[in-house]
Amino acid sequence: MSTPTETHAHATVTSHAKVKRSTRSSWAGLGIAVPVVLFMAAAPYIIDRGFQQQLVTLFSLVVLATMWNLLAGYGGMVSVGQQAYIGIGAYGLVYLADTLGLDPFLAVPLSVIIAGLLSIPISFLAFRLVGGYFAIGTWVIAEVVKQITMQVDALGAGIGLSLTSLNELSPGRRIAYVYWLSLAAVVIAVAVTYFLMRSRLGLGFTAIRDDQVAASSLGVRVTHSKRFVFVVSAMGCALAGGMIAANTLRITPDSIYSVNFSAFMIFMVIIGGIGTIEGPIVGAIVFFALQEWLSDLGTWYLIIIGVLAIVITLFLPRGLWGLISGNGRIRLFPVGYRLVNPIERFGRHPD
Amino acid sequence: MQWLNAIIQGILLGGLYALLAAGLSLMFGVMRIVNLAHGVLAMLAAYLGVVFVNNLGLPWFLALVIVVPIMAAVGYVLQWGLFNRAISKGGLAPLLVAFGLAVVLTQLLQQIFSADSRSIQIGALGTSSIQVSDTIYIGWFPLMTFVVGVLVIAGVQVFLNRAPLGRAMRATSDDPETVNLMGINNRQVYALATALAMATVGLAGMFIGTKTQFIPTYGDLVLIFAFEAVIIGGLGSLWGTLVGGIILGVAQTVGSQINPSYGLLVGNLVFLAILAFRPQGLLPKAVTT
C-alpha cells in the first residue's frame, strides 16, 4: 500500500518523464551519414573503375545484410533462401533490358517489383513452416526457382545470360552509373529499414519478439507484419541481384542462386550484430575486408569467417556493433523508445 | 513396364531418404533443433567410408562398423561442444550455429578431399540384382538400403517407446527443466540423442556414399531430401517419415522417367504441393506439441 505522499511523488516523477527517440549519438550519426554518402557519391570522379566495381560488390553486400537482418533480426525469420530473389532480380534485369529492350535503369526497379509480387504467394507456402524448418523450406523454394529457371531457354537454361544492353555506354560511364545506382540502393535499403522499424510495424515486431502470443492478443497482426517484411526483404534482395548482374555483366543459375549468398548474409549479420541497423553495415564491411584480405587462402576464408560467426553467436551475441556501441548505448539509427526520467535529465531529483 | 520399374526404384530410394531423415527427425523431436549441418555430416561419414574402403582397403561392412561409432562420438562431442551452449543462449542461436557448422564443414571437406566426385567402392554387391521380369531388376544394394532404412526407423521408434533412455529423451523433450529435478541431466540426454542421431547419419552416409557419386556440397541435397521426407510424412512421426521418403523417392524417379532433368524438380514440386494442401503431413502425430 502506498501512502498519499508516495503517490504524489510518483506522479511528479511521471509528469517530468519524457519518451525520447533520438539521442545525441543519433544526431551525430546523421551528421556522419550525410557527408559520408555525399563523399561516396563523388567517388567516380576520384577513384579508378576497378575500385568502383569493388565498392559495388561491397554495396550489394550491405544491401543483402540489411535485408537479411530485417527478416531475421526484426522479424525472427531465418531464411536460407533469399538467393531466390537475388536471382529473380538479376535475371529480371537481363531479360527486361536485353530481350525486351527496356532501359536497364528502368528494368532494375521493375524486376524488384516482380520479385516482390512473386514473394507474396511464396510467403503463403513458406509461412506454413516455422523456425529451422522455415529455413530449409525457403532453401527448397530457392532451389525450385533455380530449377525452373534452368528449364527456360529464354533465360539461357543452365548456361546463363550476359547483360549486353549496358555496353551502349562507354565503360567509364557504365561503371559510374552502376556505382551510383548501387549507392542509392544502400541508402534506400537502410532508410526503408530505419523508417519501417520506427513505425508502428517496428513497435509490433518488438512486441512479437518479446512474446508472440501476448503481442497477438493485444492486436498486433503477427502474420500480416511478418509477410510485409518478407516481401520488403525479397525486394531488397532483388535490388542487390540487379546490382550484382549490372556489376559482373554475366549470370549463371549456379552462381546467382548459390546458397553461399545466404551464408554471406547470415555471417555478415551475426558478425556485425543482429537486430540493429548499424550491425549489418559493420558486418558487411568486415566481411568484405576479410574476403579481400584472405582471398589468397582460397576456401579457407569462408572457414575462418564461419568459425568467427559461430564464436560470435556463442560468446558475443550482439556482434561487433554491440562491442563498439557499448551494448547499445550509442545509437546512430535509434528505432526504439527511451524513457528519460527527470533524474537523468536534470542530473538530480527536481525536489 | 518402365513406369512400374520407376515406381519400384522410387520406393527403394525412399528407404534411403527415410534413413537420411531419421536423425534429423530425432534431433528435432528431442531438443527442437533443426540441424542444418545434417547433410554435410552425412557427407563426413561418406568421406570416412572412402578413406576406410577405397584408401585403406577395408571390407565395406567392416568400414560400416567403424564409421557408425565414430559418427556417434562426433555427435556426442558436437552436442557438448556446440549445441548445448547454443541451446542455453536461446533464440536463433542453435539454428545459426548449425548453419555455421554446415558451411565450415563443407568447406573443410572441400579443402581435404577436393571437389572431385567420389564414391565408396563395394564391388560385386553394388551391381548384382534380382531379375523380377524382363525389364524389372531389383538391385541387391538398393534393397539392402531399403531394409536398413525400415529397420532404423522401427528401431528408433521402439527405442523411444520402450527403452529407459528413450523414455528419458521423450520426457526431456516435454520439459527439460522438470526432468532435471527428476535426476536426469538433460544436457547429457541431449548429447546421447545427438550421438544416436549421428549414428543413423553414419549409416546413411555410408549407403548414400556407395550409391552415388558425391562431392562435399552434395550434403545440401541430402539435407533437403531428409527435410522433405520429414515434412511430407508429418512432423513427429517416424513412420510418416518413411512414407514421406517413399513418396519423395517415387516422385523423383517418375520425374526422371518423364525427362532425366526433371527428377529433382518434380520431387520438390510434390513437396510444395503437400505443403500447400496438407501442411500437417500425411501421417501427423496425433497430439502435437
Interface residues (C-beta under 8 A of the other chain):
Chain A: A72 G76 V78 V80 F124 L125 R128 L129 G131 G132 Y133 A135 I136 G137 W139 V140 I141 E143 V144 Q147 I148 M150 Q151 V259 A263 I266 F267 I270 I274 G298 T299 W300 L302 I303 G306 V307 A309 I310 T313 L314 P317
Chain B: F28 R32 I33 V34 N35 L36 L82 R85 A86 K89 G91 L92 A93 P94 L95 L96 V97 A98 F99 G100 L101 V103 V104 Q107 L108 Q110 Q111 D220 L223 I224 F227 E228 V230 I231 L235 S261 L264 L265 N268 L269 F271 L272 L275 A276 P279
